[in-house]
Every structure is written in structure tokens, then in C-alpha cells.
Amino acid sequence: MIYALANSKGGVGKTTIAVHLAAYLAKKKRSVVFIDADPQQSASAWIKEFSFPIQFETLVTPEEIIRRVAKLAADANDIVIDGPAGLSETTRAIMLRADKVFLPCGPSILDLRAASKAVQLLHDAQKARKGLPKGALVPNKLQKRGRLSREMLDAVHKLKIPVLAGLSLRQAFADAAGQAKTVSEMGILSL
């Protein structure tokens, strides 16, 4: 399975969710390849310091993604791709290779507007591939009593894409990267 995390906006949790997904799959004894396609390379040090085996690749051009992902998929159970912020040709290439695309969205109308552009690119990829990739919006950084969180969750269904259960805004997710761990390894919550 090839999973991708993408969005037109940075800071919505793509890298954090991608790293935690790869770790979850690796803990299930699956052969996992993590592709860092984000020029910021935020996931690089974090993933490389994990104690469980995850093969790591850096691919940042559309050509590399189109060419290498298919080859890597032949030898792995799962591939997790951390896409760049923005809807570049690289993001389009990722969507043309992925089986499932997760679109993290922060708790504001501005984040939702940015996500709507990513949803449109996803729909374009689905037309080109006759159905794939499957996609879902992941509400992220939600605050239980936050007005912005409520407004975003009320408006998100207009995007015509499945919506997964949201993730709360927690300091643990920010701390995990600095400790080169997942939040479950820190004993804060289980995945």
C-alpha cells in the first residue's frame, strides 16, 4: 500500500502524521519505506533515529517519484510519502503513485480553503487513474472547545471527500520529533 500525505499549506501536520503512520506500520512487523519528498526534510532525522526498521529515501522531483516509487513498492509492504507543502508537480506525481492520500487540515477556515485546493488536485488524479487514489481529510490540531475547530468541522463536509476522526492539538506531537520518538513511545497515548 502506498500512503501519501499532502496539502497545499505547510504546518498542518503532514510530517507528524506521516512519521507516526510509518512507525505504526513498522511496529506491526511490516516492511516500510518512508519517502521524504518535502524539500525541508523535516522527517529525515526523526525517522533515521527510530529503533525499528524503516527504509528511508529522499525523493523530491516528480521524475524521481514516478520512477522510484514503483520500484520500491515491489520490495515493501507499505510506502509512506511525506509530500511538500504546496500543490507542485511533485505533489501531483505523488498522487499519481499513491493508493491512499491523507490531507491534513488545521482548524481554521484558511486551512480549509487551502485543503480544498488539495482536494481538487486529488479529484484530478482520481480522474486520471480512474478511481485511485482513495483520499480522506484529516482534521488536525483540534481544540475541544475551540470555535475555529467547530467551524472547520462544520464546513469540512462541503469538500466532498471522506473525513477521518480528528487529532487534537497536543504538545506531545511537537515534543515527539525533538525526542526522535512517537507519542506512543513517550507513553502519552497509544496508536
C-alpha positions in Angstrom: 0.0 0.0 0.0 1.3 3.4 -0.9 0.2 6.1 1.5 0.8 9.8 0.9 0.3 12.9 3.0 -0.2 16.1 1.0 -1.7 19.6 1.3 -1.2 23.0 -0.3 -0.4 24.5 3.1 2.5 23.9 5.4 2.2 23.5 9.2 -0.9 21.3 9.0 0.7 18.1 10.3 1.8 16.2 7.2 5.2 15.2 8.5 4.0 14.3 12.0 1.2 12.1 10.7 3.4 10.5 8.1 6.1 9.6 10.6 3.6 8.2 13.1 1.9 6.2 10.3 5.3 4.7 9.2 6.1 3.9 12.8 2.7 2.2 13.4 3.2 0.1 10.3 6.7 -0.9 11.2 5.6 -1.9 14.7 3.1 -4.2 13.0 6.2 -6.0 11.5 5.5 -4.7 8.0 8.3 -3.8 5.6 8.1 0.0 5.4 9.7 2.5 3.1 9.5 6.2 4.1 9.9 8.7 1.3 10.7 12.3 2.3 9.5 14.3 -0.6 9.5 17.6 1.3 12.4 19.9 0.5 12.5 20.9 4.2 13.5 17.3 5.0 11.9 17.6 8.5 11.3 13.9 8.8 14.8 12.9 7.9 16.5 13.0 11.3 13.3 11.9 13.1 12.8 8.7 11.1 16.5 7.8 10.9 16.8 7.7 14.8 13.9 5.2 15.3 14.8 1.9 16.8 12.7 -0.1 14.5 13.5 -0.7 10.8 12.1 1.7 8.3 13.9 2.1 5.0 14.4 5.8 4.2 14.5 7.5 0.8 14.7 11.2 -0.2 12.9 11.9 -3.5 12.0 15.5 -4.3 11.4 15.7 -8.1 8.4 14.4 -9.9 10.6 12.3 -12.1 12.2 10.5 -9.1 8.8 9.8 -7.6 7.3 8.4 -10.7 10.4 6.2 -11.4 11.4 5.1 -7.9 8.1 4.6 -6.1 7.1 1.7 -8.4 10.4 0.0 -7.9 10.4 0.5 -4.1 6.8 -0.9 -3.9 8.0 -4.2 -5.3 10.1 -4.9 -2.1 8.0 -3.3 0.6 4.6 -4.0 2.3 4.0 -0.3 2.7 5.3 3.1 1.5 4.6 6.3 3.3 5.3 9.5 1.4 5.6 12.9 3.2 4.7 15.4 0.5 5.9 19.0 0.2 3.8 22.0 1.2 2.1 23.3 -1.9 0.5 21.8 -4.9 3.5 21.3 -7.1 4.2 18.8 -9.9 5.8 16.8 -7.1 2.5 16.6 -5.2 0.8 15.6 -8.5 3.3 12.9 -9.1 2.8 11.6 -5.5 -1.0 11.4 -6.1 -0.4 9.6 -9.3 1.5 6.9 -7.5 -0.3 6.6 -4.2 -3.1 4.2 -3.2 -4.4 6.4 -0.4 -3.9 10.1 0.1 -4.4 11.8 3.5 -4.9 15.6 3.5 -4.3 17.0 7.0 -6.2 20.2 7.7 -5.7 22.7 10.5 -8.6 24.1 12.5 -9.3 27.3 10.6 -11.2 28.4 7.5 -7.8 29.4 5.9 -6.6 25.9 6.4 -9.9 24.5 5.0 -9.6 26.8 1.9 -6.1 25.5 1.3 -7.2 21.9 1.7 -10.0 22.5 -0.9 -7.2 23.1 -3.5 -5.6 19.8 -2.5 -8.9 18.0 -2.7 -9.3 19.4 -6.3 -5.9 18.0 -7.2 -6.9 14.7 -5.6 -10.0 14.6 -7.8 -7.9 15.3 -10.9 -5.6 12.4 -10.0 -8.7 10.1 -9.4 -10.0 11.0 -12.9 -6.6 10.3 -14.5 -6.3 7.0 -12.7 -10.0 6.0 -12.9 -10.7 6.0 -9.2 -7.4 5.9 -7.4 -6.0 7.2 -5.1 -8.6 7.0 -2.3 -8.5 10.1 -0.3 -9.5 11.4 3.1 -9.3 14.7 5.0 -7.7 14.5 8.5 -8.8 17.3 10.8 -5.7 18.2 12.8 -4.7 20.3 15.8 -8.3 20.4 17.0 -9.2 22.1 20.3 -12.1 20.6 22.2 -13.7 23.9 23.0 -12.2 25.9 20.1 -14.6 27.9 17.9 -12.3 27.6 14.9 -12.2 23.8 15.3 -16.1 23.7 15.4 -16.4 25.9 12.4 -13.9 23.9 10.4 -15.6 20.6 11.3 -19.0 22.1 10.3 -17.7 23.3 6.9 -15.4 20.3 6.0 -18.2 18.2 4.6 -18.7 20.6 1.7 -15.4 19.3 0.2 -17.0 16.1 -1.0 -14.2 13.9 0.5 -14.3 11.4 3.4 -13.4 12.9 6.7 -11.5 10.9 9.3 -11.6 11.4 13.0 -9.7 14.5 14.0 -6.5 14.7 16.0 -6.3 17.1 19.0 -3.7 19.8 19.4 -1.2 18.2 21.8 2.2 19.3 22.8 3.3 15.7 22.7 3.2 15.7 18.9 5.7 18.6 18.8 7.8 17.0 21.6 8.0 13.7 19.8 10.1 15.0 16.9 12.7 16.5 19.3 12.9 13.2 21.2 13.1 11.2 17.9 10.1 9.1 19.2 6.4 8.7 18.5 3.9 9.8 21.1 3.2 6.2 21.9 6.9 5.5 22.7 6.8 8.5 25.0 4.0 6.8 27.0 1.5 9.5 26.2 -1.0 7.7 24.0 -1.3 4.6 22.0 -1.7 4.4 18.2 
